[in-house]
Amino acid sequence: MTDPKAPPANPSQLDDAGVLALYNPLFEPFLKAHAGGSETPLLAHYTSIKVMESVLKTSEIWFFNPLLMNDWQEMRHGAVVGTELFSNIDNIKRAGGNDERAEILRREYLGLVHHLEEHQAFDTYIFCLTEHLPADNDGLLSMWRGYGQQGNGAALVFDPSRITVVPDSPIVVAKVSYATEVARSDKVRELLEQWAELTQSLNLPNDQLHLAAYAAFWIIKSLALVTKHYGFAEEKEWRLIYEPDRDDKGLLKPNLNYHIGARGVEPALKYKIGYLPGVSAEDFSLEKILDRIILGPSHSSPLAQKSVERLLDTIGKAHLKPLLRASSIPLRRVSGSSF
């Protein structure tokens, strides 16, 4: 277990932001922003040709709520484990120092969980991508099957190194880690043990204990958003994440929208790739970050390629035609098969 940074002599002299910053060593490794820079690899988004057309035509991508996606369990898992631990006063007595302070921490934490369930979870959104090797013009077979319309779709490959970082943007880029359910539960408990040690050492006054509870809540929620079951490990996923808490100025509130799909009406965040003060830099554009467009193996015949070239001509994006690639994976879609 790594020791947290030593607290200042008198944390009560700090404002709320200063107190919360003391907990940064515990959760920053799990939701570290990688928006640009050499540390972030090429990232691909596998989708349908129809969605590809929409993205290229409008420069708009749609974020969806993780609770409505295939990996809904991952976000809920950490919250469930954290709630179980905080529901037992003995588990947090060490952090508070006595029953009264432990009860304050418990009450504040469970209140935040209730707020998440009733409000925050609804407007938490992610956009999923997968690591892409620079020399790869074929894409991953499993991704074509799972997200690229059984090979009939396309992969939009982006280069995050071309992005100018905007500090405190409400959208962050995070790498997903993979583990078993037991390992994820153990990680939550480990982090809460570190949190308890730090909270005990800070000895915050009672009227600041809500900040400690908020830190615990943020740690667990952040971890839940960037961890998945090890069965998904081959996806090598990265995520663009939007959380209401990070958007305290409401910069993306006008982008909160909806989508009508196979499951009916669902919440969505529709984000136009381009300059938006406080969110993205002035030089941010789809054309700048788009590295290549790979046509799926079942949609990469010469006729299909010519058709996509005409699509680009028609939507005014002829300059993107040099980015087109055709996957050479010998995948043939078989009628009636889930593969």
Sequence and secondary structure as in RCSB ss.txt:
>XXXX:A:sequence
MTDPKAPPANPSQLDDAGVLALYNPLFEPFLKAHAGGSETPLLAHYTSIKVMESVLKTSEIWFFNPLLMNDWQEM
RHGAVVGTELFSNIDNIKRAGGNDERAEILRREYLGLVHHLEEHQAFDTYIFCLTEHLPADNDGLLSMWRGYGQQ
GNGAALVFDPSRITVVPDSPIVVAKVSYATEVARSDKVRELLEQWAELTQSLNLPNDQLHLAAYAAFWIIKSLAL
VTKHYGFAEEKEWRLIYEPDRDDKGLLKPNLNYHIGARGVEPALKYKIGYLPGVSAEDFSLEKILDRIILGPSHS
SPLAQKSVERLLDTIGKAHLKPLLRASSIPLRRVSGSSF
>XXXX:A:secstr
        S GGGS HHHHHHTTHHHHGGGS    SSTTS EEEEEE HHHHHHHHHH EEEEE GGGSTTHHHH
HHHHHHHHHHHHSHHHHHHHHSSHHHHHHHHHHHHHHHHHHHHTGGGG EEEEEEEE TT SS  HHHHHHHSGG
GTSEEEEE GGG    TT SEEEEE EEE HHHHHHHHHHHHHHHHHHHHHHT  GGGHHHHHHHHHHHHHHHHH
TEEEGGGGGG EEEEEE GGG TT TTGGGEEEEEETTEEEEEEEEESS BTTTB TT  HHHHEEEEEE TTS 
SHHHHHHHHHHHHHTT GGGGGGEEE        TT   
